[in-house]
Amino acid sequence: MILSDDFYYQADMNAIRSYERNEGREEGRIESREEVIKGMIEALQELGISRNLTSAKVSEKHFLDENCTEQLMQKYWREI
């Protein structure tokens, strides 16, 4: 039996939709993780924890390298 072009078209569309759903999920996980880190930075700052100790804790708890942690600290640490 020869499969029709429509069969291949539907298979391609299903694969595209699946890929897009997976991409959306990944973006959501990244955004969610960053929100958690933002909350941690803000909470530690409000508790009076130093910037250096906050940075070390964020890096330790979220398994981030120094460069990534510093970018997040610059983004969310509020200078008083």
N, CA and C of each residue as an Amber inpcrd file, in Angstrom:
protein
   240
   0.8370000  -1.1770000   0.0000000   0.0000000   0.0000000   0.0000000
   0.8850000   1.2450000   0.0000000   0.5650000   2.1520000  -0.8460000
   1.3150000   3.3990000  -0.9510000   0.6330000   4.4460000  -0.0670000
   1.4350000   5.0770000   0.7570000   0.8920000   6.0970000   1.6520000
   0.7150000   7.4040000   0.8830000  -0.3290000   8.1040000   1.2090000
  -0.6260000   9.3430000   0.4880000   0.2380000  10.4900000   1.0040000
   0.3060000  11.5450000   0.1910000   1.0160000  12.7530000   0.5980000
   0.3840000  13.3550000   1.8540000  -0.9190000  13.2080000   1.9790000
  -1.6210000  13.7360000   3.1490000  -1.1350000  13.0560000   4.4290000
  -0.8530000  11.7710000   4.3490000  -0.3450000  11.0440000   5.5120000
   0.9830000  11.6550000   5.9650000   1.8810000  11.8920000   5.0100000
   3.1820000  12.4690000   5.3440000   3.0340000  13.9050000   5.8530000
   2.1210000  14.6490000   5.2670000   1.8690000  16.0200000   5.7160000
   1.3930000  16.0190000   7.1670000   0.4400000  15.1410000   7.4880000
  -0.0730000  15.0610000   8.8640000   1.0230000  14.6320000   9.8370000
   1.8610000  13.7090000   9.4280000   2.9610000  13.2650000  10.2850000
   3.9360000  14.4130000  10.5370000   4.2350000  15.1870000   9.4890000
   5.1240000  16.3380000   9.6480000   4.5110000  17.3830000  10.5720000
   3.2270000  17.6500000  10.4170000   2.5490000  18.6430000  11.2600000
   2.5260000  18.1850000  12.7180000   2.2840000  16.9050000  12.9410000
   2.3040000  16.3830000  14.3050000   3.6870000  16.5250000  14.9320000
   4.7180000  16.2660000  14.1560000   6.0850000  16.4080000  14.6660000
   6.3930000  17.8640000  15.0000000   5.9470000  18.7820000  14.1600000
   6.1620000  20.2140000  14.4000000   5.4370000  20.6530000  15.6650000
   4.1960000  20.2440000  15.8330000   3.4300000  20.6060000  17.0320000
   4.0920000  20.0540000  18.2950000   4.5560000  18.8350000  18.2170000
   5.2200000  18.2190000  19.3650000   6.4910000  18.9870000  19.7290000
   7.2680000  19.3600000  18.7250000   8.4910000  20.1390000  18.9460000
   8.1600000  21.4810000  19.5900000   7.1320000  22.1620000  19.0750000
   6.7530000  23.4640000  19.6150000   6.2750000  23.3460000  21.0620000
   5.5270000  22.3000000  21.3800000   5.0890000  22.0900000  22.7650000
   6.2910000  21.8860000  23.6760000   7.2330000  21.0810000  23.2280000
   8.4270000  20.8310000  24.0380000   9.2440000  22.1030000  24.2290000
   9.3520000  22.9110000  23.1870000  10.0680000  24.1820000  23.3040000
   9.3710000  25.0960000  24.3020000   8.0640000  25.1450000  24.2560000
   7.2980000  25.9700000  25.1830000   7.4750000  25.5190000  26.6170000
   7.4800000  24.2170000  26.8140000   7.6970000  23.6850000  28.1630000
   9.0730000  24.0630000  28.6850000  10.0820000  23.9530000  27.8370000
  11.4480000  24.2810000  28.2440000  11.5530000  25.7630000  28.6000000
  10.9570000  26.6280000  27.7830000  10.9730000  28.0570000  28.0870000
  10.2790000  28.3220000  29.4180000   9.1950000  27.6450000  29.6790000
   8.4760000  27.7980000  30.9360000   9.3140000  27.3630000  32.1260000
  10.0520000  26.2720000  31.9710000  10.9170000  25.8100000  33.0640000
  12.0200000  26.8140000  33.3480000  12.6020000  27.3690000  32.3030000
  13.6770000  28.3520000  32.4810000  13.1400000  29.6000000  33.1770000
  11.9910000  30.0930000  32.7180000  11.3960000  31.2730000  33.3400000
  11.0350000  31.0000000  34.7910000  10.5060000  29.8250000  35.0770000
  10.1220000  29.4620000  36.4300000  11.3530000  29.3930000  37.3360000
  12.4130000  28.8000000  36.8450000  13.6470000  28.7000000  37.6330000
  14.1960000  30.0850000  37.9350000  14.1650000  30.9660000  36.9600000
  14.6730000  32.3140000  37.1880000  13.8160000  33.0540000  38.2120000
  12.5140000  32.8330000  38.1990000  11.6310000  33.4550000  39.1950000
  11.9750000  32.9710000  40.6000000  12.2930000  31.6890000  40.7430000
  12.6830000  31.1400000  42.0390000  13.9810000  31.7920000  42.5120000
  14.9410000  31.9150000  41.6110000  16.2170000  32.5330000  41.9590000
  16.0210000  34.0000000  42.3170000  15.1860000  34.7020000  41.5760000
  14.8840000  36.0980000  41.8830000  14.3120000  36.2060000  43.2930000
  13.3670000  35.3520000  43.6200000  12.7670000  35.3580000  44.9440000
  13.7890000  35.0860000  46.0350000  14.6950000  34.1720000  45.7730000
  15.7400000  33.8550000  46.7480000  16.6390000  35.0590000  46.9820000
  17.0660000  35.7030000  45.9050000  17.9270000  36.8840000  46.0290000
  17.2140000  37.9740000  46.8200000  15.9690000  38.2440000  46.4690000
  15.2140000  39.2950000  47.1620000  15.0140000  38.9610000  48.6390000
  14.7040000  37.7040000  48.9440000  14.4650000  37.3120000  50.3380000
  15.7400000  37.4220000  51.1690000  16.8470000  36.9420000  50.6360000
  18.1010000  37.0200000  51.3780000  18.5290000  38.4700000  51.5810000
  18.2960000  39.2990000  50.5760000  18.6380000  40.7150000  50.7210000
  17.7750000  41.3600000  51.8050000  16.4870000  41.0580000  51.8070000
  15.5930000  41.6180000  52.8220000  15.9830000  41.1650000  54.2320000
  16.5820000  39.9780000  54.3390000  17.0290000  39.4730000  55.6360000
  18.3790000  40.0570000  56.0550000  18.9540000  40.8750000  55.1830000
  20.2160000  41.5260000  55.5120000  21.4470000  40.7020000  55.2130000
  21.3050000  39.6610000  54.4260000  22.4520000  38.8320000  54.0430000
  23.2720000  39.6110000  53.0140000  24.5830000  39.5450000  53.1280000
  25.4560000  40.3010000  52.2260000  25.3050000  39.8290000  50.7820000
  25.7000000  40.7000000  49.8790000  25.6430000  40.3650000  48.4500000
  26.5210000  39.1610000  48.1520000  27.7310000  39.1270000  48.7300000
  28.6550000  38.0200000  48.4630000  28.1020000  36.6910000  48.9600000
  27.5440000  36.6800000  50.1650000  26.9940000  35.4390000  50.7000000
  25.7470000  35.0150000  49.9200000  24.9210000  35.9820000  49.5260000
  23.7450000  35.6680000  48.7130000  24.1700000  35.0400000  47.3910000
  25.1660000  35.6280000  46.7620000  25.6740000  35.0960000  45.4910000
  26.1800000  33.6640000  45.6700000  26.9140000  33.4180000  46.7420000
  27.4430000  32.0820000  46.9980000  26.3070000  31.0780000  47.2190000
  25.2810000  31.4820000  47.9680000  24.1520000  30.5850000  48.2380000
  23.3520000  30.2880000  46.9660000  23.1250000  31.3010000  46.1500000
  22.4110000  31.0970000  44.8870000  23.1800000  30.1140000  44.0040000
  24.4670000  30.3280000  43.9070000  25.3120000  29.4510000  43.0920000
  25.2830000  28.0200000  43.6200000  25.3770000  27.8860000  44.9320000
  25.4010000  26.5640000  45.5620000  24.0730000  25.8270000  45.4050000
  22.9840000  26.5010000  45.6780000  21.6710000  25.8570000  45.6720000
  21.1470000  25.5580000  44.2720000  21.5770000  26.3470000  43.2880000
  21.0470000  26.1830000  41.9270000  22.0920000  25.6780000  40.9410000
  23.2590000  25.2790000  41.4630000  24.3110000  24.6880000  40.6350000
  24.6720000  25.5760000  39.4430000  24.9270000  26.8590000  39.7330000
  25.2520000  27.8270000  38.6910000  26.7290000  28.1770000  38.7480000
  27.2960000  28.4690000  37.5890000  28.6790000  28.9270000  37.5930000
  28.7260000  30.4010000  38.0020000  29.9130000  30.8800000  38.2680000
  30.0980000  32.2390000  38.7800000  29.5580000  33.3010000  37.8230000
  29.7790000  33.1180000  36.5410000  29.3360000  34.0910000  35.5460000
  27.8090000  34.2030000  35.5130000  27.1390000  33.0690000  35.4830000
  25.6740000  33.0590000  35.4510000  25.1030000  33.6740000  36.7290000
  25.6850000  33.3040000  37.8650000  25.2290000  33.8460000  39.1440000
  25.3960000  35.3590000  39.1690000  26.5200000  35.8490000  38.6930000
  26.7590000  37.3000000  38.7030000  25.7580000  38.0380000  37.8160000
  25.4160000  37.4640000  36.6780000  24.4110000  38.0900000  35.8120000
  23.0690000  38.2030000  36.5250000  22.6830000  37.1450000  37.2260000
  21.4160000  37.1720000  37.9650000  21.4790000  38.1560000  39.1320000
  22.6250000  38.2190000  39.8000000  22.7720000  39.1670000  40.9060000
  22.6650000  40.6060000  40.3940000  23.2890000  40.8890000  39.2850000
  23.1970000  42.2340000  38.7110000  21.7600000  42.5730000  38.3340000
  21.0420000  41.5950000  37.8770000  19.6690000  41.8060000  37.4400000
  18.7080000  42.0060000  38.6120000  18.9030000  41.2680000  39.7240000
  17.8930000  41.2680000  40.7810000  18.3340000  41.8810000  42.1130000
  19.6260000  42.0870000  42.3390000  20.0590000  42.7040000  43.5940000
  19.8100000  44.2020000  43.5080000  19.0520000  44.6990000  44.4680000
  18.7470000  46.1350000  44.4820000  19.7340000  46.8560000  45.3880000
  20.4290000  47.7900000  44.8100000  21.3470000  48.6090000  45.6130000
  20.5300000  49.5850000  46.4280000  20.8400000  49.6800000  47.6870000
  20.0770000  50.5420000  48.5950000  20.8020000  51.8500000  48.8050000
